[in-house]
Amino acid sequence: MEVEEVPVFLARKKAESVVTRSASELVLCADTVVIVGDRILNKPANADEAASMLTALSGRTHRVVTGICLAGPEGIRADSDTAEVTFCELEPWEIAYYVAHYQPLDKAGAYGIQEWIGMIGVSRIQGSFYTIMGLPLHKVYRLLKPYLVRSDTGPLMT
């Protein structure tokens, strides 16, 4: 399996585990991975691993891939989106500050772009900000679109 396929695989597994219990409802699942070269950076196990991941991202461009899966009455549909993120060179104290004061352990690649490290460390993004945050809303909308009812005032959920 290619590294870019992992988040879709994981999102699909999540959806499949829930859809049997709620087959008449829509179930949306997502999973995000950070990829440096061909290496996936999952959620770090501890502060040292978080600091190591951020050091590996410092001064480099990496890919963030979020897989989404929608399970509903019409079956299971999946998609993914990729964004590229470039970090400037991070000082060791900046990494230490972020690890100590934020929650890098619950984030793929040990960072949240919407947090302090994203504000001071990200020099460039190519792609959707929402993909990097973990839910590519433009792709979610496309999956949900068949379930929308249009009216003269716009779409309504059914």
ZAMARGU-4260 file (C-alpha; in steps of 0.2 Angstrom, whole numbers, plus 5000, padded with zeros to 4 digits):
<rodrens>
0) 5000/5000/5000 | 5007/5017/4995 | 5008/5029/5010 | 4996/5041/5002 | 4983/5027/5003
5) 4984/5024/5022 | 4973/5038/5028 | 4958/5032/5016 | 4961/5015/5022 | 4960/5020/5040
10) 4945/5031/5037 | 4936/5017/5028 | 4940/5005/5043 | 4933/5017/5055 | 4917/5019/5045
15) 4915/5001/5042 | 4916/4998/5061 | 4901/5010/5064 | 4890/5008/5049 | 4884/4991/5054
20) 4876/4999/5070 | 4868/5014/5061 | 4865/5008/5043 | 4851/5021/5040 | 4862/5036/5045
25) 4876/5045/5038 | 4893/5041/5046 | 4908/5052/5041 | 4925/5047/5047 | 4942/5054/5043
30) 4961/5051/5046 | 4976/5062/5043 | 4994/5057/5041 | 5009/5068/5039 | 5022/5061/5026
35) 5040/5066/5026 | 5049/5058/5011 | 5040/5041/5011 | 5039/5040/5030 | 5023/5042/5039
40) 5023/5053/5055 | 5009/5047/5066 | 5004/5054/5083 | 5019/5054/5094 | 5020/5043/5109
45) 5028/5055/5120 | 5036/5073/5121 | 5053/5067/5115 | 5045/5059/5100 | 5035/5075/5097
50) 5051/5085/5097 | 5060/5073/5086 | 5046/5074/5073 | 5045/5093/5074 | 5064/5093/5071
55) 5062/5082/5056 | 5049/5094/5049 | 5060/5110/5052 | 5066/5118/5037 | 5057/5106/5025
60) 5041/5103/5015 | 5030/5088/5019 | 5014/5082/5013 | 4998/5081/5024 | 4985/5068/5017
65) 4968/5067/5025 | 4956/5052/5020 | 4938/5054/5022 | 4924/5041/5021 | 4905/5043/5021
70) 4895/5028/5024 | 4876/5029/5022 | 4861/5021/5014 | 4869/5022/4997 | 4885/5013/5002
75) 4902/5019/5007 | 4911/5032/4997 | 4929/5038/5001 | 4941/5051/4995 | 4957/5060/5000
80) 4965/5077/4999 | 4984/5081/4999 | 4992/5098/5005 | 5010/5103/5006 | 5016/5112/5021
85) 5033/5120/5022 | 5041/5124/5039 | 5054/5137/5041 | 5069/5133/5052 | 5063/5130/5069
90) 5074/5135/5084 | 5076/5121/5097 | 5068/5132/5110 | 5053/5135/5099 | 5050/5116/5097
95) 5052/5114/5116 | 5040/5128/5120 | 5027/5120/5108 | 5029/5103/5115 | 5028/5109/5133
100) 5013/5121/5131 | 5002/5113/5117 | 4995/5096/5114 | 5006/5088/5101 | 5003/5070/5106
105) 4986/5070/5099 | 4991/5076/5081 | 4999/5067/5067 | 5016/5074/5064 | 5015/5082/5082
110) 5008/5099/5076 | 4992/5108/5073 | 4993/5121/5060 | 4980/5131/5069 | 4991/5132/5084
115) 5006/5143/5089 | 5018/5132/5079 | 5008/5134/5064 | 5007/5153/5066 | 5026/5155/5069
120) 5033/5140/5059 | 5023/5138/5043 | 5031/5148/5029 | 5020/5141/5015 | 5005/5130/5012
125) 4999/5123/4995 | 4982/5116/4996 | 4968/5117/5008 | 4971/5123/5026 | 4956/5112/5031
130) 4965/5096/5024 | 4980/5101/5035 | 4968/5103/5050 | 4961/5086/5047 | 4945/5088/5038
135) 4945/5094/5019 | 4928/5102/5019 | 4927/5104/5001 | 4929/5085/4999 | 4916/5082/5013
140) 4904/5093/5004 | 4906/5083/4988 | 4902/5067/4997 | 4887/5074/5006 | 4880/5083/4990
145) 4869/5068/4984 | 4860/5069/5001 | 4856/5088/4999 | 4839/5095/4994 | 4840/5111/4984
150) 4828/5125/4987 | 4826/5142/4981 | 4836/5148/4996 | 4850/5135/4994 | 4854/5117/5000
155) 4845/5109/5015 | 4850/5093/5023 | 4838/5079/5021
</rodrens>
